[in-house]
Amino acid sequence: MKRISTTCVGIQQGTRVLFSDYADGGQMWTGTGERESRHIVTFKEPFIAPPSVLVGIAMWDIDHRHNARADLVAENISATGFHLVFRTWGDTRIARVRADWTALGPVRDEDDWDVA
């Protein structure tokens, strides 16, 4: 369990189209090459410490004739951002994916003192 020992908690949210490979014959759609899409997300305001990040598929357009395989994760989470990573494998063919994310963690309060 992550415990937040501050009186001020921040929530940031976002959405990102990860790829749209059907339009140009990209690797996710053709099923060849590296099947990973990685995007750096930078928070508009930094957290005090790495937040908890939840990710989810908001939209996906896949070929119905093949197995649907997907892995969506947040990696390298820091106080300033994270990597949003989508992977697939095997015969799965994906035309496009949009992912949503929510970050929840401690933030500075305007009443906090910075004593150095």
C-alpha positions as CSV (number, residue, x, y, z in Angstrom):
1,M,0.0,0.0,0.0
2,K,1.2,3.5,-0.8
3,R,0.6,5.9,2.0
4,I,0.5,9.6,1.3
5,S,1.7,11.6,4.3
6,T,0.6,15.0,3.2
7,T,-2.5,17.1,3.5
8,C,-2.5,18.0,-0.2
9,V,-3.2,15.3,-2.8
10,G,-3.2,16.1,-6.6
11,I,-4.9,14.3,-9.4
12,Q,-3.9,14.8,-13.1
13,Q,-5.6,13.1,-16.0
14,G,-5.0,12.8,-19.7
15,T,-5.7,10.9,-22.9
16,R,-3.4,10.0,-25.8
17,V,-3.9,8.4,-29.2
18,L,-0.9,6.0,-29.2
19,F,-0.9,5.1,-32.9
20,S,-3.1,5.0,-36.0
21,D,-1.3,2.4,-38.1
22,Y,-4.1,1.4,-40.5
23,A,-3.7,4.6,-42.4
24,D,-0.1,4.0,-43.4
25,G,0.5,0.3,-43.0
26,G,2.3,0.6,-39.7
27,Q,3.7,-2.3,-37.7
28,M,0.7,-2.7,-35.3
29,W,-1.6,-3.2,-38.3
30,T,0.6,-5.3,-40.5
31,G,1.8,-7.5,-37.6
32,T,5.5,-7.2,-38.4
33,G,8.4,-5.7,-36.7
34,E,8.5,-4.3,-33.1
35,R,5.0,-4.3,-31.6
36,E,5.5,-1.7,-28.9
37,S,4.3,1.9,-28.8
38,R,6.0,4.1,-26.1
39,H,5.1,7.7,-25.3
40,I,6.5,10.0,-22.6
41,V,3.9,11.8,-20.6
42,T,5.0,14.9,-18.7
43,F,2.8,16.1,-15.9
44,K,1.7,19.8,-16.1
45,E,2.7,20.2,-12.5
46,P,5.2,17.9,-10.7
47,F,4.2,15.8,-7.7
48,I,6.4,15.7,-4.5
49,A,7.0,12.0,-5.1
50,P,6.2,9.5,-7.8
51,P,2.3,9.2,-7.9
52,S,0.2,6.2,-8.5
53,V,-0.7,6.0,-12.2
54,L,-3.7,4.1,-13.6
55,V,-3.9,3.5,-17.3
56,G,-6.8,2.1,-19.5
57,I,-7.7,1.6,-23.1
58,A,-10.3,4.2,-24.0
59,M,-10.7,3.1,-27.6
60,W,-9.2,0.4,-29.8
61,D,-9.9,-0.6,-33.4
62,I,-8.7,-4.2,-34.1
63,D,-9.0,-6.8,-36.8
64,H,-11.7,-9.2,-35.8
65,R,-10.2,-12.2,-37.7
66,H,-7.2,-12.4,-35.3
67,N,-6.7,-12.9,-31.6
68,A,-7.0,-9.7,-29.5
69,R,-3.8,-9.3,-27.3
70,A,-2.9,-6.1,-25.5
71,D,-0.7,-5.0,-22.7
72,L,-0.9,-1.4,-21.5
73,V,1.3,-0.2,-18.7
74,A,2.8,2.9,-17.0
75,E,6.6,2.5,-16.7
76,N,9.4,4.6,-15.3
77,I,7.0,6.6,-13.1
78,S,8.6,9.7,-11.5
79,A,7.4,12.9,-9.9
80,T,7.5,14.6,-13.3
81,G,6.0,12.0,-15.6
82,F,6.0,8.4,-16.9
83,H,6.2,6.3,-20.0
84,L,2.8,5.1,-21.4
85,V,3.5,1.8,-23.1
86,F,1.3,-0.4,-25.3
87,R,2.4,-3.8,-26.6
88,T,0.9,-6.6,-28.6
89,W,2.2,-9.9,-30.1
90,G,1.4,-12.9,-32.2
91,D,-1.1,-12.5,-35.0
92,T,-3.0,-9.6,-33.4
93,R,-3.6,-6.7,-35.8
94,I,-4.5,-3.3,-34.3
95,A,-5.5,-0.3,-36.4
96,R,-5.4,2.3,-33.6
97,V,-5.5,2.7,-29.8
98,R,-6.3,5.6,-27.5
99,A,-5.4,5.4,-23.8
100,D,-6.5,7.4,-20.8
101,W,-4.4,7.8,-17.6
102,T,-4.9,9.2,-14.1
103,A,-2.1,10.1,-11.7
104,L,-2.8,10.5,-8.0
105,G,-0.1,11.6,-5.5
106,P,1.2,14.1,-3.0
107,V,1.7,17.7,-4.1
108,R,2.9,20.9,-2.4
109,D,0.4,23.0,-0.7
110,E,0.7,26.8,-0.9
111,D,1.0,26.8,2.9
112,D,4.0,24.4,2.9
113,W,7.3,25.9,4.0
114,D,10.5,25.1,2.2
115,V,13.0,25.1,5.1
116,A,16.5,24.4,3.8
